[in-house]
Amino acid sequence: MDEQQRYEDARKRVEEIKGFYMHLVAYVVINAFLFVLNVLTSPGNYWFFWPLLGWGVGLALHALTTFGGVWGKSWEERKIRELMEKDGHPGGGKA
């Protein structure tokens, strides 16, 4: 892999991480606002919990895709190398 390709891969990775943290900040700020709104308008009925939970699932999936796990880039790269090795391309490099 040449230096330019490594730079592009690193730049894309930084953008993915930055996107996740922007999502996290929006989640915290907006859900804090919804909590305050809920307490001020209907203190006996805690509806803020539902958007918190629903959006939290989306945020958790975003974290998994960004930082690894079943849906992450590292899984994709491992699977590509595995399939290439199975097809007779040792090391997973380009044929």
Secondary structure, 3 states (H helix, E strand, C coil): CCHHHHHHHHHHHHHHHHHHHHHHHHHHHHHHHHHHHHHHHCCCCCCCHHHHHHHHHHHHHHHHHHHCCCCCHHHHHHHHHHHHHHCCCHHHCCC
